[in-house]
Amino acid sequence: MPVDPAQRVAVVSGGASGIGAAVARRLRAAGHQVVVLDRAEPCDVGCDVSDADAVDAAMATVVRDAGVPTRIVASAGIGHSATLLDLSVEDFRRVLDVNLLGGWLVLRAAAKVLIEVGAAGSMVAVSSISGDIADRAMGAYCASKAALDMLVRVAAVEWGRHRIRVNAVGPGVTRTPMLGDPGSLPGWESGLTQRTALGRLGEPDDVADAVAGLLELEWVTGQVLHADGGLSLHSPIDAYGTAQRARRG
């Protein structure tokens, strides 16, 4: 099947809410025909990204109904909070099945289509700064995102000869349904914004802008771009910050 450049088909997994929904809006505004894959509504094609057969079937539906997607965003993800001693095997597997296995299955399905028709493409996986930093009680999530970052690097090496670029965007703390209610932990949000260089929490549109921009960088592949307002730049030692807070208090 030849690729019609005028179609500009994009696929966004996990595009029913949060960052994925913001990415879908951003790509539509840029002129792409966006197909959202998700288990939840609103979506264009229902799909459990942790099910290999479901992902392959969904990608076949995209190609049949919309055309070959040349922009792919793997955004589906879940969180889970538990210390490593309390984390159940079932919950650990569930987080990795969605965040890691699901990301691989979506990227792989799209890569197979692009390679089959000989088309170039660009992919971005939505990772997290938690792939680089250790966060207590978030072991499964951190492990899944660290593995996703490496998956992106390996995919970039393997698929580069097919003119397929693969990158990731690592958000920091972002106001999405996954975040829940920051106000439930008194002082947490204010402390977080103080530690963030740009002085606020992220919004889904902030991350969507980074994803959309990275998709179009022709000479960039295998990279993980942190879209976190500078949160991951902050040292946990922070003697200066501690001294400043002591003076204010």
HELIX and SHEET records of a PDB file:
HELIX    1   1 GLY A   18  ALA A   29  1                                  12    
HELIX    2   2 ALA A   52  ASP A   65  1                                  14    
HELIX    3   3 VAL A   89  LEU A   96  1                                   8    
HELIX    4   4 ASP A   97  LEU A  101  3                                   5    
HELIX    5   5 GLY A  102  VAL A  117  1                                  16    
HELIX    6   6 ILE A  129  GLY A  131  5                                   3    
HELIX    7   7 GLY A  139  TRP A  159  1                                  21    
HELIX    8   8 GLY A  160  HIS A  162  5                                   3    
HELIX    9   9 PRO A  182  SER A  184  5                                   3    
HELIX   10  10 TRP A  188  ARG A  195  1                                   8    
HELIX   11  11 PRO A  204  LEU A  215  1                                  12    
HELIX   12  12 LEU A  231  LEU A  233  5                                   3    
HELIX   13  13 ALA A  239  ARG A  248  1                                  10    
SHEET    1   A 7 VAL A  45  GLY A  46  0                                        
SHEET    2   A 7 GLN A  33  ASP A  38  1                                        
SHEET    3   A 7 VAL A   9  SER A  13  1                                        
SHEET    4   A 7 PRO A  69  ALA A  74  1                                        
SHEET    5   A 7 GLY A 121  VAL A 126  1                                        
SHEET    6   A 7 ILE A 164  PRO A 171  1                                        
SHEET    7   A 7 VAL A 224  ALA A 227  1                                        
END                                                                             
